[in-house]
Amino acid sequence: MKATFKVTFLIQRTKLKANGKAPIVTRIIVNGEMAHFSTQQEIEPDRWDSRGNRTLGQTSDEKTINRFLDEIKASLSRHYYDLQASGESVSALKLKNKLCSTDEKPIMSTMELFDKFITEYAELVKTKGYGKEALLRYKICKNRVQEFLKQEMHADDIPVDAINKRLLDKFYLWNRTTYKIGNNTAIHFMHKFSTVYKMALDYGWVSGNPFHMLKLRKDRTERAYLTIDELERMANKEFSSERLERMRDIFLFSCYTGLAYIDVKTLTTDNLVQKADGKWWIVTKRTKTEVPVNVPLLEIPMRLIKKYEPLRKGNLVFPVYSNQKSNDYLKEIAALCDIHKDVTFHVARHTFATTITLENGVPIESVSKMLGHTNVQTTQIYARITERKINNDMEALSKKLDPQADVYKMPESEYRARKSRKLRRELQEFALANGVSMMN
């Protein structure tokens, strides 16, 4: 099969420099595989001809850049034909390495790649506000990969270019069997691994992506939440145990505010802010993502805040149990309240999204802001349309389409009689208007 070879240039519009110029990048394509490297040139985005893959060439600087790009293309072409003539295999990465010299030592080890990625991501957490929890998950993923290599490959490390589809399939199955995790959790690990591997692609340390060959699909999951009936049952239940009463109250607070466990645990009086209209709000940031969260306090959470004022330690609003104890106590509470669901603390967050807000007509955009989501699609995973919401919406629609919709609820005989009387009145009005007598 005839080999294909192409060199193009493009600008990185999303990575503008302080002077407003965009970096110019070389793209090498050999048999469908790509490699990129910087030309060390830059141009204003509106001075770039994307069709011609060069600057507009009207100023002396633009003409100089174009000549430089032509030289790069000519050099790559020479290397390509030299490699072909020598009988060597040709790849985009090999051509890039032939042309480029870099002081940075290429990373050939999988564990080195993880370390570099984690170091750079930690800097983004520090400077750009990236999620701390995501950083922790990348560290866990590294440990899993290392453990897998030791158990299955009998090696502490392997070269990055040794990662292939067969190894990835083994890692997926090993995760599921060794740690007894479900399909979706195992896929999360594969996604994290794939993101780290992409760094090797971006730097040109590997030429292909075996993750693209995986055929993994997440299972559809049903997220538990409490109905309004279950909420009221729990709220009205009298407990003989103080620990269960406290756990119930803190859980209900989360149901009416949407705060996650760690955000309730770390909630302080500084996060309770009274606005100019006299209403109280929770003003904080999610511990998981550091996204700002502003939630108006309803009557129930306000009562719970006042109830636990005497038990405050420092400025913490609630005396919260550990996460494990909380979930254990919630299972006791669910059993005592005749709630046949796997109730964990996170169920409160789903309940806020579904039963408290969306079911009562709060727009999903507002719910998304209160949950601290950066886009509405994430909120749609948590929230669901319930039968009660559908019923309320359809009743409202029915009244808009037919103000007399109530007539359909009456017996058919009465409906026919009403319709007959209405028709007779219309005929009488017509007869009077036209001087026509009607027979009884």
Sequence and secondary structure as in RCSB ss.txt:
>XXXX:A:sequence
MKATFKVTFLIQRTKLKANGKAPIVTRIIVNGEMAHFSTQQEIEPDRWDSRGNRTLGQTSDEKTINRFLDEIKAS
LSRHYYDLQASGESVSALKLKNKLCSTDEKPIMSTMELFDKFITEYAELVKTKGYGKEALLRYKICKNRVQEFLK
QEMHADDIPVDAINKRLLDKFYLWNRTTYKIGNNTAIHFMHKFSTVYKMALDYGWVSGNPFHMLKLRKDRTERAY
LTIDELERMANKEFSSERLERMRDIFLFSCYTGLAYIDVKTLTTDNLVQKADGKWWIVTKRTKTEVPVNVPLLEI
PMRLIKKYEPLRKGNLVFPVYSNQKSNDYLKEIAALCDIHKDVTFHVARHTFATTITLENGVPIESVSKMLGHTN
VQTTQIYARITERKINNDMEALSKKLDPQADVYKMPESEYRARKSRKLRRELQEFALANGVSMMN
>XXXX:A:secstr
    EEEEEEE GGG  TTS EEEEEEEEETTEEEEEEEEEEE GGGEETTTTEE   SHHHHHHHHHHHHHHHH
HHHHHHHHHHHT    HHHHHHHH   SS    BHHHHHHHHHHHHHHHHHHH   HHHHHHHHHHHHHHHHHII
IIIS S  BGGG  HHHHHHHHHHHHHHS   HHHHHHHHHHHHHHHHHHHHTTS S  GGGG            
  HHHHHHHHH   S HHHHHHHHHHHHHHTT   HHHHHT BGGGEEE TTS EEEEEE TTT  EEEEE  HH
HHHHHHHTGGG  TTBSS    HHHHHHHHHHHHHHTT  S   THHHHHHIIIIIIGGGT  HHHHHHHHT SS
HHHHHHH    HHHHHHHHHHHHHHH TTGGGGGS HHHHHHHHHHHHHHHHHHHHHHHT     
